[in-house]
Structures are given as structure tokens and as C-alpha cells.
Amino acid sequence: MRQRNGNNSELVSYRSHKRSPSFVFSRGAGIWAPTKQRRADRSLLLRLLFLICANKLKLALHHGVATLEEGGLTRRGAETLAVLIPDGEHDTAFKVLTCLAQVPGTRVHLLSDKAHTRSRYSRYCASFSIVEHGDDGEWFEQVRDAAQQHRIDVMLPVSEPGTRFACVWRERLREFVALPFLPELQTFDIARDKGSLAVFLNDHGLPGPRTVPAARALDADEMTYPALIKPRHSYGGLGIKPCPDRRALENFARANHSELNNYIVQEYVGGYDMGCNALCSGGDIVAYIIHRPLESREQFGRSLHLRLLDCGETLQTSKRLIRAFNWSGIANLDFRHNERRRRIEILEFNPRFWGVLISSLQGGINFPWLCCLSALNRPLPQSQGRLQEYMEVRHAIKAISRKLKGGGGTIPNLMLETNLPFILRDPLPYMNRFIRRSRAYQETDSMSKRAVNG
């Protein structure tokens, strides 16, 4: 979703050769790719790693409650809290689950309309129910049944659909579960729609890039290039297309004539990204953490490497925006520092938890737990984030390798500045994702070879 200056990774097609090494390391793949002759070796290695992790989990279960206490599942004699995540099919649910597991006595139950999610394989998942959400009425019945069955204290939605569901049904949901801070439904719909947000910013005198609906962008005299074509509703940078000139916009309009109302055209802002993640109540920011993305997986994707910092201008702009919305609940705000105008401009308002939630946890603020406390009307502790860098462990390994080869950069603290501690405590979800991605690479490789061979 953020605007980036980076380049996409180089795509590499893998071809097997009769005399080739056991494994081929290819730039841009992000994962080692096996040759045809050594595919069986790779499969055996994956099974071995999976069995090691499974055996570690069995050992923990064998040692009983004392071992599980370290992971935050339960604790004898402590007050327990049952939390229900109604939209467990989203990958953010696993990160919320990881955050809540750091608090002893918290048990997390999930509803999901997908069978294979990372959360299902987590040692911290107290129960995982596969359901078909259907319409909101059916979803409500599923939540009520789960709340009664597991004696749920708090329902915590983690995605935009889940949060909207909670906003619509809040009065009836509060009859049997506690809910965290939530915005008004109309406010929520304005914030999540990039077109409506642009109008709101203009009406309230808040800084933002020029934005017009794609359906009338060709007739807008104020439209400047280069620009970006964005879906009105999207996340993680999905669907964003560069628009270098008017001709590119005309081509896009012809190819997507029937769907133009679902897009906006936004002026490209030269500069760098900033972000503010916050928990809010009644137009005030209760807890926040500010970051600057340093490197991302894709041009408009989420950050793999970021710096947690203090930025007075970003904080003041965030406060103005939250106050204008009279916002309550979680807010994931994306900004761009406009180098030409020398100011922070608002790009997007995402009313949900963010993809780099673990960075906030490593920075000292457990936002999901604060949401649970707000739902129970308990006082919130004073939260102040640590100023440090954060990167995902696969990026940290590359940084270490680059440094050891004489390159630039610093070596991160793997236990404090990456997600490695959480991988070691709960390895099965990460192993599951690794295996599924490996299979996807294999399938893509096979399809490419069939296409080449005819």
C-alpha cells in the first residue's frame, strides 16, 4: 500500500541439468530451489525438520503445565482470559495470537473459513473451528455458539471485514462478549475507502496527495503525473499500478472500463514512507508507535526492515486525523514525507492490525493485549515504544551474510530486533508456511517447464 522507490525482485526460472550441484541458490527466489535430480533429498530434509519441530512440541506437552507456562498458554492459580478471534482465516490472526500468547493465562480460540492457516498449527491456539461465514447473520450465530462453548470473555476482530462485522453487530455481541474500542460504522467505511478518505482529508484541511476517482481522472485538469492507480479497497499493496503518464491511464481505462469506479488515481509523492500504528479512544491516541520502513519485499508491499523512532510531525498529523474522525479502535496510518512540499502527507487509513505487528511487540507495546484490556474496562498501562530497528529473520540473515562478506550495514540483535524468538518458541506455523511455499514454487516450476516443452 505504501509508495516505494524499490525494485521488484528478479524472477528466476529454474532448469535442471544432468550435472548440477545439490541445491541452486538463485537471486530473488527467497528460498533455495532444488534441481530435478535432488528433489527427493529436499523432500526428505523438509520431513526431517518437520519431525524435529513436532517432537519438540510433544516434549513440551509431556512436561506439562510448567513448560506451557513459558509460552504463555496457562498458569496455575492465575486468572485466565478467553479470547475469540472471529476472522482467523487472515494471516494477521497468527500475529495477534503470538502477541496475546505473551501474557500468561490467555487462551485464544479461532473461527476460520479456511482450513489451512498458520494459526491452526500454533501451540498457542486453544481451539480452531472451520466454519463458513456466509452472511453476517450466520457469522453472528457462529460467534455466539463459540462464545457459549468456550466461555469467551473478549471477541477481538483482526481484519477489516471482522471489524466491520463487530461494528454492525456490536449491541447484540455485547450481550455475551466484551468488545474492544470500535469506531462508528459510517466513520469506518469512510476511513477504509481511499476515495472517501481523500474527500474527508480535503474537507477537513488535512494534508494528502491529489486524489481523484479513476472514472473521471482523464477529465481532471488538476491531475499530475507520474501517478499511482489504486483499488479503493485493498491491503498489502495489492493491485497498485504505476501510471507514468496520461497514455498509461488511457490504456488502463480502456482495459478496465467496467471496473473504473473501484479505483482511484493518486499523485505520486516523491520522498519516503512513514507509519503510525495506534490504539485510540474517542478521538484520542491511547498508545502509539511510529516507524519508518527501510526495505520492503515488493515495491508497494509491507516492510521487511523498519526503524522505530520518534517523529513529532508524524505524531501531530496522526493526532489531527484521529481527532477529525473521532476515532476509537485500532488505526494503521500510512504517510509519505513529501520532499517537494516538505511536509508529512496522509496516504491511507487502515482500520485493522498491521502486517508488521511483531515489530510493535518487540518495540515494547502489545497492542492486542491493550485491546483486550480496553474491552474489559481495565486501566491501560503507560506504553512507550523503544527506539530500535526491526527486521524479519530471513532479512536479518541476508544482512548478516552481507556484513560478513565485507558489505555495509549492521548486524542486528536476533533476539531483540527480529521475530526469531517467536519462531523458536512456536516453530510449526512457520514450518507449515515454508512447506506450502515450497510446494507452490515446485508447481510453478513444473508449469514453466511444461510450457517451454510444449
N, C-alpha and C positions, 0 to 999 in steps of 0.2 A: 504494500500500500504506500510505502514511503517512496519519495523520489530519490533515485540513486544515480550516481555517475559511473558506477562499476560496470564491468562487462560480464556477460554470461559465461559460464564455464564452457570450455571446448568440448564438443561432443565427439566421442571416440567410438568407432565400431571395432569390435574385437574379431579377429580372424585367427583361426587355429593353424598351426604349422606342424609339420612332422617332427622337426627338431626344434623344440622351443622349451624355455625354462618352465619350471613347475607352475609359477604364477607370474602374471604380467601386471606390473603396476602402471596404470595409464593416467595421464593428467586429465582432471576434470571428472573422472568417474566417481571419486569419493569412496571407492571400495575396490579391493583387488579383484581382478577378473580372471577366471581360470581358463586355461587352454582346454581344448576338447579332450586331449589325452589325460589330463589331470583332474577332470570334473569329479571323478569318484573320490579322489583324495580330499577335495574341498568338502564334499558332502560328508565324508567321514569326520573331518575336523569340526564341522558345524555340529554334528551329532554329539561329538565328544564334549564340546564346550557346553552344549545344552544340558547334557547329563551331569556335568560338574556343577552347574548352577542349580539344577533340580535337586541334586544330592545335598547341596548346601542348605536349601530350603527345608528338606526333610530333616536334616540335622538340627536346624533351629526349632522345628516343631517337636522333635524328640526331647530337646532340653526343656520344653515347656514355657510357662508364662514368663520366667525370668529372662529368657532370651528374647521373647517377643516384646518385653518392656523396652528394650533398647531401640527397637524400631518404632515405638510409639503406638503399638496396637492397643495395648491394655496395661493396666497396672492394678495389682491387688490393693483394695482399700481406697482407691481413688474414684472420684466422681467420673462417670462415663457420659459421653455425649454422642448421640446417634445422629449422623448427618446423611441426608439423601441428596444425591446428585441426579436430577431427573433427565438430564441430557448427556449421559455418559458415552454416547457414540462419538462425541467430539474429542479430539486429541488433547485439548486443554483440560479435560476432566482428569487425565492422568497427572498433570502438573498440579492441579488443585488437590488431588488425592495425596500427592507427595508432600505438599505443604501441610495439610491437615495431619498427616501421619507424624509430624514432628512434635505434636502436642500429645502427651500421654493421656490415655483414656478416651481418645476419639476413635469412633468406629464409623466407617464410611460405606454406605450402600449405594449402588448404582443401578439406574434403569438405562437401557440402551436398545436402539432399534438395529444395531449391528452386532453380529456375533463375535467378530474378531477385532477387538480394540486392545490397546496396551493395558488399560486399566484392569481388564479381566484377569491378567496374569500377574498382577501385583500382589505381593504378600500383605499389603495394607488394605486390600479390598475385602470388606466383611461379607458382602454378597453382591452378586452380579445377575441381574434379571434381564432376559432378552424379551422385548415387547415390541409391538407395532403401534407407534403413536397414533396413527390415523388423524382424526380431527382433535381439536382442543378438548372437547368433552370426553372423548375416550382417554386422552392423556391424563386428564384430571382424575378419572376413575382409577387409572393405574397408579398414580401418585397416592391417592387415598388408600388403596389396598396395601401398597408397600409401607405406607406410614403406620397403618394398623398392625401389619405383620411384624415389622421390625421396631416398633415403638420409637418412631423418628421424632427427634427434638427440633431439628432445623432442616429446612429444604434450601439448598444452595444451587441455583442455576449458574452455569458457567459459560454459556454461549448466548448469542443474540436471540435465536428462537426460544431458548429456555427462559431468558429474562423477560421477553415479551409475553410468554405464556404466564409467568408469575405476575406480571403487571395486570394482565386481563383478569386473572382469577384470584387476585390477592385476597379479597374479602372472604371467599369461600375456603381458600387454602389456610387462612389464619384460624379457621375453626379447629384444625387438628395439627398444624405445624407452625413453628415460628419462621418468619421471613426476614432476610437482611434488608438494609436500606434499598429502596426501589424508587425509580423515577415515575412520574406520571406517564400514562400511556402516550398521550399526544406529544409530550416532550421527547420521549424515547424514539418515536417514529421520525421526528424532525432530525434528531441527532444522528441516527444511523443512515439516513438518506443523504448522500453527498450533495445532491441538488438542493434539497430543502435546507441543508446546513449552510450552503453558500448564501442563500437568500436571508437566512437568520443572521449570519455574520454581517451582511451588508446593512440590514435593518437596525442592528444594534451597534454599528460603528466599530466592529471588531476586525482586526487585520486578517486578510486572507487573499489568496491569489484570485485573479479574474476567472470566473467560472460561469459557463452558460450551458443550457441543455443542448445536447448534440443535435436535436431536431431543428434548432434554429441557429446553430453555430455558424453556418455558412452565410447567414444574413446579418450576423452581428458585426458591426463596424469596430467594436472595441476589442475583438478577438485578436490576439497577437501570437506569433509563432517563434520558436517551437512551442508545442503544447503536448498535453497528455490526454488520451481518451480513456475514461474510467467508467466502469459499471457503477450505477448508483448504489447498489448493494453488493459488496464483495469484501473479502478479507485476505490477508497474507499477500497482497499484491496481485491476486488472480485477476486476469482479464484486462490489465492495464496495458495500453499500447502507445508507443511514441508516435507523435504526429509532428513531423518536422516542418511541414508547410501546408498550404491550402489544398494542394493537389492530393496529398495523403488523406486529408479529411474528406474530400470529394469521393475518393475511392472507397473509403470506409463507409460513407453514407450510402453509396450505391450497393455495396455488398451486404449491408445490414439495414436496409430501408425499413423493414417491418419492425425492427427492434430498437430504433433510434431513441425512443422515449426512455429506454432503460440505461442510457449513457449520458455522461456529461463531458464537456471539453474544458480542460483546466489549463491555464497558463503555466508553462514550465518555469520553475523558480530556481535560478542558479544559486548555489550555496551548499549548506549541509543540513542534515536532519537533526532534530531534537525530539525528545519524547517526555511526557509526564504521565505517570500512572498514579491514580489516586483513588481513595475512598472518600466519598462526600456525603454530607447530610444537610438538607435544607439550604443548599446554595453555598455551603462552607466546605473547604477541604479539611478532612479529619486527619488523613495520613497521605503522604505522597513520596514518590521517589522520581528523580529526574535522571535521564540518561542521554548520551549521545552515541548513536550507532557508529561503529568504526569499520565494520565489514559485514556484508550480507552474502547469503548463498546465491541469490539471484539479484537482478538489477532492482526490482521493486519488492523483493521478499523480506522476510523478517531477518533480524540481525543475528549473526553468529558470534560477534565480538562487539562489546559496547563498554562505555565508561560511565559509571555512576558519578554524578557531580552536582555541584550547586550552580544554579543559573538564575539569578534574580529576575531577569526579563522573562524567561520561560515560566517561572512560578507566577509572576504577576499577570501574565497573559492567561495562564490557566485559571487563576482566581477570577478574573473578569468573565471568562467564558462560563465557568461553573455558576457564578452569581447570576449571570444573564439567564441561564437555563433554570435557575433554582433547583439544581440537580441533586438527587440523592442516589447513592449507589456507586458501583464501580465505574471508573472512567479511564479509558486508554486514549490519550490525546497525542496526535502526531503533528509536529510542527516542522517548519523549514525556515532556516535563517536566510533571509533574502539579502545577498551580498550587495545588490544594487541599491535597494531601499534601506539597507542597514537596520532591519527590524525582524522580529520573530513573526511568522505568519502561520495561521491555523490551516492545516491541511485536512485533517479528519478527526472525527469524534466517534470512537468505537465503544459502545456501552456493554463491554464484556471484559473478561480476563484476557490477558495478552499472551502471545506465544513465548515470550522470554520471562515467564513468571518466576522461574527458578532464580533468575538474576536478582529479583527483588528479595527473595528469601535469603540468598547469600549476602545481599546487601543489608540484611538486618530487619526486614519488615515482612511479616507473614500476613499478606492481605486476605487470603481465605479465612484464616482464623479470626482476624478482626471483623470480617463479615459475620461470622458465627456469633461473636460477642455482641455485635450490634443487634442481631436478631433476638438475643436473649435479654436485651436491655441492660447489659452489664457495662461497667465503665471500661473505656478503651485505654490501654496503656499508651504512654507517650512514646511515639515511634519516630526515630530519626535514622535515616539510611546512612550506611558507611560509604565513604568516597573511595571507590576502587574500580578496577576493571573486572569484566566477566566475559568468559567465552565458553562455548560448549567444548567438551573434552576432545572431540575429533579435530576441532580447530586448534586447540591447545597443543596437541601432538604435532601438528604441522608447524606451529610456531616454535616449539622446542627443537624440532628437526632442522628448521631453517637457521635457528640460532647456533646450533652445534656445527653447522656447515659454514659458519662464518658470516651469516647474514645479519640483518638488523633486527630490531625488536627486543623484547624482554621475555624471560622465561616466567610464565605465570605460576602462582601458588595453586597447585592442582586441587588441594583440599579446601581452599577458601575462595578461589576465583573461577571455579568450573563446576560442572554438575557431576564430577567424578564421585564424590562421597555418596550421592544418591544412587548412582549406578551400582556401586559396591554393596550397598545395603539392600537394594531391590533389583537384582540383575535380570530376572526373567522377562519383564516387559521390553527391555532394551534388546535382549536376545531375540525375542519374538519379532520385533521390528526389523532387526538385522536380517533374519532369515527370510522374512516376507519381501524385503527389498532385494535380497539376493535372487530370489525366485523371479522377481519382476525383471531384473537385469538378464537373467537367463532366457526368459521368454522373449524379451526384446531382441536379444542376440540371435535367437533361433529364427524369429520372424525376419530379421535383416538378412540372414543367410539364405532363407528360402526365397526372399525377394530377389537377391543377387543371382541365385542359381536358377531362378525361373520356376 
